[in-house]
Amino acid sequence: MPAFQPNNPLHGVTLEQLLNDLVAFYGWEALGRKIGIRCFTHDPSITSSLKFLRRTPWARTRVESLYIEMVQGTGTGQL
């Protein structure tokens, strides 16, 4: 059984869940402005974004950082 990690907001969160939460909070348009990657700006979808993020570590790191900001309340829904 995995150990509880209270200081790790990503613990137990799948990339798909993380992305769905970000899209629900910010929307695709705002995500595309915050993180300028094509999978958010041109015909965005969860499937294409997951495929790109799984293959591109720098982009995944930026998305995870934005998720942590959102969870901690430092991110805003507006730009």
GIUR-V248919 format. One record per residue. N is the residue number from 1. SS is DSSP state (A for helix, B for strand, O for the rest). OMEGA is omega in whole degrees, -180 to 180 (999 if undefined). BURIAL is # if it has 9 or more other C-alpha atoms within 8 Angstrom, else .. Layout:
n:ss:omega:burial
N:SS:OMEGA:BURIAL
N:SS:OMEGA:BURIAL
This chain:
n:ss:omega:burial
1:O:-178:.
2:O:180:.
3:O:176:.
4:O:-179:.
5:O:-175:.
6:O:-177:.
7:O:-179:.
8:O:-178:.
9:O:179:.
10:O:-178:.
11:O:178:.
12:O:-179:.
13:O:177:.
14:O:178:.
15:A:179:.
16:A:179:.
17:A:179:.
18:A:-179:#
19:A:177:#
20:A:178:#
21:A:179:.
22:A:179:#
23:A:179:#
24:A:-177:.
25:A:-175:.
26:A:-171:#
27:O:-177:#
28:A:-176:#
29:A:179:#
30:A:176:#
31:A:178:#
32:A:177:#
33:A:-178:.
34:A:-180:.
35:O:-173:#
36:O:175:#
37:O:-172:.
38:A:-178:.
39:A:175:#
40:A:-173:#
41:A:-177:#
42:O:179:.
43:O:-174:.
44:O:173:#
45:O:179:.
46:A:-177:#
47:A:-179:.
48:A:179:#
49:A:178:#
50:A:180:#
51:A:-180:.
52:A:-176:#
53:A:178:#
54:A:-178:.
55:A:-173:.
56:O:-175:.
57:A:-178:.
58:A:-180:.
59:A:179:#
60:A:178:#
61:A:180:.
62:A:179:#
63:A:178:#
64:A:178:#
65:A:178:.
66:A:178:#
67:A:179:#
68:A:176:#
69:A:-179:#
70:A:-178:#
71:A:-178:#
72:A:177:.
73:O:179:.
74:O:175:.
75:O:178:#
76:O:178:.
77:O:-178:.
78:O:177:.
79:O:999:.
